[in-house]
Amino acid sequence: MTERTKTIIRWTVKIGVSASLMIFLLRKIPSHEIMALVTRADRGLLLAATVLFMVSNIAGWFQWHVLLRASGVSQEQENTFRFYFIGLFFNNFLPANIGGDAVKVYDLTREGESPYRVIAVTLLDRLLGVFSLCLLACFANLVLIRGAGAGMHHLLYLGVFVACMIPALGFYFFRPLGNWLRRSVLRMRFLSLDSRMTAIIDQLSPFRGRRGLVTRLALFSMLIQAMRVLTHVLVAMAIGAQMTPLLLTQFFVFIPILSLAMIPPITINGLGIREGLGILLFSEAGILAADAFVIEFGTYIISVAVSLLGFAFFLARRNRSPRRPG
């Protein structure tokens, strides 16, 4: 079986899983309920959600650009801005919500940058995002646990968030874990993975001496992730959800769970998983299935709309000649 055939099979399976999940959900939820929510949605709040999501991604680009510059990548802001949004566009259609990262790495490599350096920085950028999102979720979850009515499952949520935070930046801040990772990598002889992974880890080494920068960016990343959670909140308010302090806190727990559930590459950017799991989670907050479906699918539509800027950049770059290393 050729590699192309395997790729076609993988894509067919992922598209099939997403399509099957969406068809299943749409059969369970009366279409007139969805249409009623869509037609009466507050357009002003939807616009505010779109603007907030755009701002969060501009901030996300800035964080990635700062990490690139700190690692020695000397690309102009204009270039990294274009590459970031091109990657954002492809994230909406590639598996696991990280396919766009591969596109960003490819674009910067075409500009003459070291692929290992760009991979390392992009990986660190992702890890900062996971760490800060889970940290926010831990704070929100502790508020719910201390409050009345929080079930034992919130302890499970807390365990999941902590378990994701440890590998996210634990290998960076805790040297024994970092040394264990390097020893493990050296055993990966297949396809020269040991040398490739070691090269990526080596590119992260300079950041060990810049913990102040990494800490500041982690705090900045918390702001980015908060804006993305609030995008969901604004969509919920647009379709009539009454936002109480309790419900707001629940959003900061449920949305991170959805984000983590979308990481396994079994669908196209979590399509179907996001909506189905969202229905289950938000039922705990008293939100009906149709409302939860519209909140999550509506937020996905907003992310696609914002990423169209990247699609425009992708079309325009055909007229540019990549810079080759001199």
N, C-alpha and C positions, 0 to 999 in steps of 0.2 A: 504494500500500500504506500503510495507516494505521500510526501509531506502535504502537497496541495489537496489531495483527497482527504487526509486527516483534518486539515483546516476546514474544508467544506463540511465535513461531518460534525466537527465541534460547533461551527456556527449554526448549522441546521438544528442541532440539539438545543442550543441556547435560545435560539429564536422560537423553537417549538415549546420549550418550557415557559418562556415569557408569554407567548400567545395563549397557551393552554391555561395558565393561571388567570390571565385577564379575562378570557372567555368564561371560565368558571365563576369568577367574581361577578361579572356582568349578568350572568344568568341568575345569580342569587339575589342581586339587588335590582328592584324594579327600575326600569329606565326612566319612567316619569318622575321618580324621586330625584334622580341625578339631574335631569333636565330642569326641574323646578329649582334646585339649588343653584345651578349654573345661571339660569335666567335672572334670578333675583339677587345675584351676588353684587356686592358693593364694588363698583368699578374703581372708585378712588382708593379703596384699601388694596385692591389687586395691583393697582399702579404703584402704591407705596411698597408692596411686597416685592415687586419687580425692581424698583429702584434700590431697595435695601439689599437684595440679592446681588445686584450689579456692584454696589459699593463693597460688599463682602468679597467679591472676586477681584476687584481692583486692589483691595487690601491683601488678598491672597497672592496676587501677582507681586506686590511690593515685597512681601515676605520672601518669596522665592528669589526675587532679584537680589535682595540683600544677602541671602545665603550664597548665591552664585558669586557675587562680588567678593564676599569674605573668603571664598574658596580659591579665588584667583581667576575666575571667568570674567573677562573684561568686555562683555557685550553691552551695547548701548541699551538704555531703557526702552527705546522704541522697539528694538528687536525682541527683547525678553517679553515685553507686553504683548506683541503679536503672537509669539510662540505660546505664551501662557493661555491666551484665549483660543488659539487653534486647538491646543490640548483639551481645553474645557469643552469645546464643541465635540470632539471625538469621544470624550468621556461619556456623553449622553447616548452613544450608540455602540460602544465597545464594552466587553464584559468587565465585571468587577469594579467599575467606576475608576479604574486606574489605566485603562488602555490609552487615554490621552497623555499619560506620563511618558509612555513609549514614544508617542509622536513628538513630544517636547524634546526628549533626548535625541531623537533622530534629527530634528531641526537644528539643534545646537551643534550636533556632530557635523552636520553639513557645513556649518560656519567655521569649522576647524577646531572646535573644542574637544578635549579629551572625553570620550564616552564614559569612562570610569568615573571621572570627576563629576560629570553632569548627573549620572545615575546616583552617585553617592549623595549629592546635594538634593536631588529630587526625592530620594528616599528619606533623608532627614526632614525635608519639608513635610512629607506625608506623616512621618512619625510624630512630628510636632503637632500636626492636626489631630491625630488619634489621641495623643496624650492630653491635649487641652480639652478636646470634646469629652473624653472620659472623666477628666477632672471636674469639669462643669457638672456632668451627670452625677458624680459622686456627691458634690455639694447639694444638688437638688434632691437626690435620693435620701441623704441624711435628714434633710428637712422633712420629707414625707415620713420617714421612719419615726422621727421624733413626734410627728403629729398624730392625730387620731385617725384611725381607719386604714393605716398602711398595713398591707398584708405581709406575710412571711416571704412572699416571692420578691419583695423589694430587697431582702437580704441577698437573694440570688442575683438580682440585678447588680447590687453593689459588688458582689464577688466577681461578676463578669467584667465590670468596669476596671476594677483594680487589676485583674488578671491581664487586661489589655494594656494598662498603663505600664506595667513592669517591663515587658519586652520593648515597648515603644521608646522609652528613654532610659530604661534600667541598664542596658548594655553600655550606654554612653556615660552615665553618672557613676555606676558602680563597677569599679575596675575588675573584680573577680568574675562578674558576668561577662564583661568584655573579653577577658582572657579565655573564658570557656568557649565563647563564640568563635574566637580565632582558632582555637584548637580543633573545634568541630569542623570548621571550614577546611582546615588542612587535610581532613580525611576524605573530602569530596573529590576524588580523583577522576570521576567520570566526566568526560568531555572537557577536561582541564578546568573544572569548576573551582578547584582549590585556588589556582592562580588568579582566576577572574574575580572570585569573591574576595580574595585577599587584597587585590588591587582596589576594589571598591572600599573595603574597610580602611585601607591606608589613606584614601582620600578623605575619610572622616576624621583622621587623627588630628589635623590642625585645629579642629573645633574643640578638642579636649582642653586646650589652653584658653578657650574663649567662652567660658561658662557664663560670664556676664551677658554676652551677646545672645547665647542660646536661651538663657533665662528670660531676657527681655522679649525675645521672639516668641517664647512659649506663652507669656502673658498677652502679647499682641495676638497670638493665635487664638487665645480664649475669646478675645473680642470678635474675631472673625467667625468663630464657631457660634457665638451667641447671636450674631446677626443672622446666621443661617437658620438657627432654630426659630428666631423671631419671624423669619420669612414664613414658616409654617403657621405661626401664631396669627399673622396678618391674614393669611388665606382663610384660616378658620374663622376669624372675625368677619371676613368678607361674606361668608355664607351664613352668618347669623349666630355663631357660637358666642355665648356670654363668657367673657374671659374673666375668671376669678383668680385670686392669688394661688389657690390650690391647682386649678387647671393649668395655669402658666408654669407652675413648678413641675407638673406632670409632663408637659411638653419637653422640658429640659431633661427628663429621664427617657421618655419614649423615643424621641427623635434620634438620640445617640444609639439606642438599641436598633432602630431601623438602619442606621448608617452602618453599624457593625454587621448586621445580617446581610447587607448587600455586598460585602467584600468577597465571599466565595464566588468564583466565576462560573455560575451555573445559569445565569440569565443575561439579558442585555441591560446593563446598568441597573440591575435590581428590579426591572419592570415586572410587576406581578407580585414579587416578594414584598416590596415596599407597601403596596396597597393592601395585600392580604394580611400581613402582620400588623399593619397600621389599624385595620379593623379590629383585630383581636386586642391590641393594646389599648386603643382609645375607648373600647367598650367599658373598660375599668373606670373611665372618667365619665361614663354616661353618654358618650357620643355615639350616635346611631351609625350603622354600617355605611349608609349612603353618604353621610357627612364625612366620615373618616376616609372613604374612597376618594371623594372629591378633594379633600384637603391634600392628600398625598399625591394624587394624580395631577391636581392643579399646580402644586409646587413643582412637580416634574416638568410641566408645560412651561412654567416660568423659567426654570433652569435652561430649557431648550431655547426659549426666546432670547435670553441673555447671551447664550453661547453663539447665537447667529452672527454676532460680531466676529467671532473666531472663524466662522465659515466664510465671511467676507474677506478676512485676511488670507485664508487658505486659497481662495480663488485668485486674489491679487498677487500672491507670491509667485505665480507661474511666470510673471513677467520679470522676476528678479533672478539674477544669477548668484548662486551661493558663493560666499567667500571661501577660498581655499587657503589652507595654511601656507604661508610663504617661507 
